[in-house]
Amino acid sequence: MRRNDRALRLRLCIDQAEAGVIVTLPREASEAHGLAFVRERATWILAHLENLPPRVPFVPGAVVPFLGVDHRIYHVGAVPAPVRRDHGAILVSGPTDGIGTRVLAWLRAAARSELEHRATACARTLGLRAGRITIRDTRSRWGSCSAAGNLSFSWRLILAPDHVLDYVVAHEVAHLLVPNHGPAFWATVDRLSGDVAPARAWLAAHGRMLLRYG
């Protein structure tokens, strides 16, 4: 349950990533009221939870998107070697124990490389320099820009299509120049990444699904 003082009424939504339910309470609503609200809608909740796609662990045979293109994970031998990508496959060697950990580390490293490169290029276009760039596993936002000019991004962006990375990076780098979301901000984002509508639409439709991987 979450409390939101600006909420006008009780609200319920399905969390696709965690296969659970999020209940938003307005300021005056009690938790008991929220629980009763959930019980009243139990049939609806169960029906939606049963239809959710399953979580996708990083194991051999799993299909994982990389820059929006599906790749299948393969275990290719006991001799340790770097994880690599080849023609729609993610090839993992070494012991079978810890395959998921190695795939995750590889994806995070790939995300760092892609996002740092794009953020540096965008900042240079504006005649600016980004501060520290960090890669996290955030659940509520894809990126952020601090008052000090430090940028943070979700590693899960490496799973999304290329144009989505471009948009999120442009969005956060634009905040180095314009701290709000006014017309000047969106003009800057457009300058950096072009038409942002397809990327925004993709995130709205598919973004939460990225949280089910790993």
KAMO-V507133 format. One record per residue. RES is the residue in three letters. PHI is phi in whole degrees, 0 to 359 (* if undefined). Layout:
res = (RES,RES)
phi = (PHI,PHI)
This chain:
res = (MET,ARG,ARG,ASN,ASP,ARG,ALA,LEU,ARG,LEU,ARG,LEU,CYS,ILE,ASP,GLN,ALA,GLU,ALA,GLY,VAL,ILE,VAL,THR,LEU,PRO,ARG,GLU,ALA,SER,GLU,ALA,HIS,GLY,LEU,ALA,PHE,VAL,ARG,GLU,ARG,ALA,THR,TRP,ILE,LEU,ALA,HIS,LEU,GLU,ASN,LEU,PRO,PRO,ARG,VAL,PRO,PHE,VAL,PRO,GLY,ALA,VAL,VAL,PRO,PHE,LEU,GLY,VAL,ASP,HIS,ARG,ILE,TYR,HIS,VAL,GLY,ALA,VAL,PRO,ALA,PRO,VAL,ARG,ARG,ASP,HIS,GLY,ALA,ILE,LEU,VAL,SER,GLY,PRO,THR,ASP,GLY,ILE,GLY,THR,ARG,VAL,LEU,ALA,TRP,LEU,ARG,ALA,ALA,ALA,ARG,SER,GLU,LEU,GLU,HIS,ARG,ALA,THR,ALA,CYS,ALA,ARG,THR,LEU,GLY,LEU,ARG,ALA,GLY,ARG,ILE,THR,ILE,ARG,ASP,THR,ARG,SER,ARG,TRP,GLY,SER,CYS,SER,ALA,ALA,GLY,ASN,LEU,SER,PHE,SER,TRP,ARG,LEU,ILE,LEU,ALA,PRO,ASP,HIS,VAL,LEU,ASP,TYR,VAL,VAL,ALA,HIS,GLU,VAL,ALA,HIS,LEU,LEU,VAL,PRO,ASN,HIS,GLY,PRO,ALA,PHE,TRP,ALA,THR,VAL,ASP,ARG,LEU,SER,GLY,ASP,VAL,ALA,PRO,ALA,ARG,ALA,TRP,LEU,ALA,ALA,HIS,GLY,ARG,MET,LEU,LEU,ARG,TYR,GLY)
phi = (*,234,254,229,295,269,292,267,204,298,223,232,216,272,269,296,292,259,52,219,237,248,248,257,257,289,303,275,276,271,295,298,296,297,295,296,300,293,299,297,249,301,297,298,297,297,298,288,295,293,267,289,293,288,294,240,286,275,230,305,96,290,255,231,285,229,51,84,251,295,230,259,276,233,265,243,151,276,283,300,202,299,298,217,245,206,48,80,233,252,259,238,244,96,301,291,294,86,300,300,296,289,296,298,298,294,296,296,294,295,298,300,299,295,288,297,299,291,294,297,294,296,298,296,301,271,72,239,225,288,279,292,246,241,245,231,245,281,253,249,208,273,198,205,228,277,298,275,87,274,250,227,224,281,297,293,299,294,279,275,300,306,291,288,301,302,293,297,297,300,300,287,295,300,291,296,260,232,285,254,247,280,304,296,296,293,296,291,299,299,297,277,230,76,297,268,301,298,292,297,293,296,297,296,275,235,304,297,292,295,285,272,271,98)
